[in-house]
Amino acid sequence: MNDQNPRQSPDWVEDVKTEVSGMAKEGINHPSTKPVLTGAAIGAAAGFILPVISIPVGLIAGAGFALYQRIKK
């Protein structure tokens, strides 16, 4: 019985590629763009405040986490 949710499939790379290409094509109108940009901003702010991580690392981590949250839904 294969009743898995497509977002929970083991082929998450295809889900990420689809989401990122949709964001690239639609720009700010894509439903994932705003949450990913918000996550990037929060990560960059954390990188600015915390001495352990830098701003670019925080930005990438924040954007990656937000994208992961969108993909796993």
N, C-alpha and C positions, 0 to 999 in steps of 0.2 A: 504494500500500500504506500503510494507516494503522494501524501497530502501535505508536503512541506510548503511553507510560505516561500515564494520566490526570493524574498529578501534574506532568507536564512539559508540559502543554498550554499554549498561549499565553494562555488565559483564566485566569490565576492569581488574578484578583480574585474570581472565583466560589469558588475553592478557599479563599481567605482568609475570605470571608464565611461559607462553610459551617463552617469550623473555629472561627471566633470565635463564631458562633451556637451551635454545639455546646458550646463551653466555657461560654457564658452559661447555657445550659439545664441542663447536667449539673453545673456547678460543679467542685468539686475531684475529682469522680469521672471527669471526662473525661481521656483519656490525654494530652492536650496541655497541660492546666492546670499541672501541676507543673513541666515543663520551662520553660514560658514564665515562670512566677513565679520560678523559679531564675535564668533569664536576666535578669529585671528586677532581682533582688536583686544579682546580680553587676555589672550595669551601674550600679546606684545606688552600690554600693561603689566602683566605679572612678570615678564622678563625685565621690564624697567625697574620694578620695585624690588624683586628678589635678586640678591647678588649671585646666586648659584647658577642661574640661567641668563642668557643674553636675550636681547629683544628679538633677533631673527629666530632663535630657537623657540622662544615662547610663541611667536607668531605662527610658525609652522606647526607646533604642537597644538595650539588652539584651533587652527583651521582643520587640522587632521582629526582632532577629537569631534569637532562639530560635524564634519563630513561623515565620520563613523556613526554618529548618532542619527544622522539622516538616512544612512544606508541600512542600518539594522532595523528600522521600522517596518 
